[in-house]
Amino acid sequence: MKQELIRNFAIIAHIDHGKSTLADRFLEVTGTIPKEKIKEQTLDRMDLERERGITIKLQPVRMNWKDFELNLIDTPGHVDFTYEVSRSLAAVEGALLLVDATQGIQAQTLTNLSLAKEQNLTIIPVINKIDLPSAEIERVNQEIEKLLGVSKNEILQVSAKEGTGVGEILDKIIEKIPSPVRHETDSRQEETRALIFDSIFDSYRGVVTFVRVVSGEIKKGEKIEFLATRKQAEALEVGYFSPDFVKAPSLKAGEIGYIITGLKEVSEAKVGDTIIKQQEASSKKIEPLPGYKEVKPFVYASLYSTTGEPHELREALEKLKLNDASLTFEPENSPALGSGFRVGFLGLLHLDIIRERLEREFNQDLIITTPSVSYKIILPGLKETTIKSANDMPQAGTFLEIQEPMVKLEIITPVQFLGKVMELAQDRRGEYKSIDYLDSKTALVFYEIPLSEIIIDFYDELKSISSGYASLNYEFLNFKKADLVKLDILVAGDIVPPLSIITPKEKAEKTGRKIVERLKESIPRQLFSVSLQAAVGAKVLAREDVPPLRKDVTAKLYGGDVTRKRKLLEKQKKGKKRLKRFGKVDIPQEAFLSILKR
């Protein structure tokens, strides 16, 4: 296919604004998949994506429309998967900005739009769900006009569910989005360079890289090289997505497709790396393509396998990392739980998805500790160190100060819920910055807030107080000095390291009380009484007791002297005392999870 006839584009939107449904209609209208074979969310390949109704992984597909080759990359919409979106946008020339006619512009819409603008992509605004009775097309039109500075007739209207206006969008893509033609003056247009924007691991075929060929051509059987790792391999098979793998003799400049490398080491084909031809590498120095900035996780949790096989968990995490470049992990040891890994995530949904994928795809039975964020500790001599869990925190008095990560929080909410939203943000130590009104009904509020306050249940609470209408987005700002303490949880007198958390000093007692109350509900009763305590250093702030299970030892008695009864009860009491000395309390996974819900 000539470069002039290729169009590469992505769909960006807030979660649940209809990206996957619109992609289904594109596949149907262009005849890429026969209508009878199309199911809802065709491009969402994981069962998990279908069950939850969200896109987790970017998914490319090639379609043909009026002699043109259209390469679409369907992207996720949730804030935790922004990294997937940024990688998709680096491989295309244009983007459809999809906005729900019933909800209007949401927080993630703005974030994804700014990502697209950074890449200088051509933006085509589209209003979806115009068939719904609650659609406010005029209001949403005005929001988009104000946001993009476009006229009303440039905004397309579509019902992805019913298929109205889909052909018009495809025509507009051909008309507006530029082809990936390289400038004649570019001296490097003969060099073969392909950008890896995603990859998967196949146990039979090894590493499969998803690439955008920027210049040159890669044919099946050619020897290739990865610039960052200097690893050499052979292009065992090349092809494109339709949306399944379709073999092709070669991939030319401007095209999006896959290369099966046969590599067995998942770390050798990094996302963002440049693929070149071996023969060209030996004859001249080839510059790598601009890759992606390394994404830094700010939410950490420890993962332990209950089967006690850390190498299996490591293999599973390595394969997931290939599929998800934002995942980081390092080995960790716990006296209570054995060998495990400290894993970095982009947010709580990301953690939840990884946990579920490890359990489903790799049959891992896991214990996950309470998520926390990374903190900076300033030691004497102004030395800095970063800690990723409460157990790494030095003793009080041995360091000068502790700093916590702050984020810029953007909340879009209908005006009638503004008071409650601001109250929630301030209750979580948020510092008000500014407010903008998108129109008479919608406000955009900015706060500076500690990341630790929003990672656990802030999103759920925000949805609850705004009847589901408010949406949020956040980005890291800096580290800021704070008055924080380490809160230890003691079960039967022993500190349980995975339950320790770092919390603001003024909230320590309230938080400790809530944790021991929740633990009391989730720790099963033993034959002896179990004490649950929350303490800062040697000071106990809260206590609850799990009552013992009692066998009715006096059931066999009938009548007789009361001393017989008392004698049996005393004997039981002594037995329980002895049990308590040697008894071990097994803490179930539910106890760890209960702490996540404040």
Order of alpha helices (4+ residues) and beta strands (2+ residues): beta-alpha-alpha-beta-beta-alpha-beta-alpha-beta-alpha-beta-alpha-beta-beta-beta-beta-beta-beta-beta-beta-beta-beta-alpha-beta-alpha-beta-beta-alpha-beta-beta-beta-beta-beta-alpha-beta-beta-alpha-alpha-beta-beta-beta-beta-alpha-beta-beta-alpha-alpha
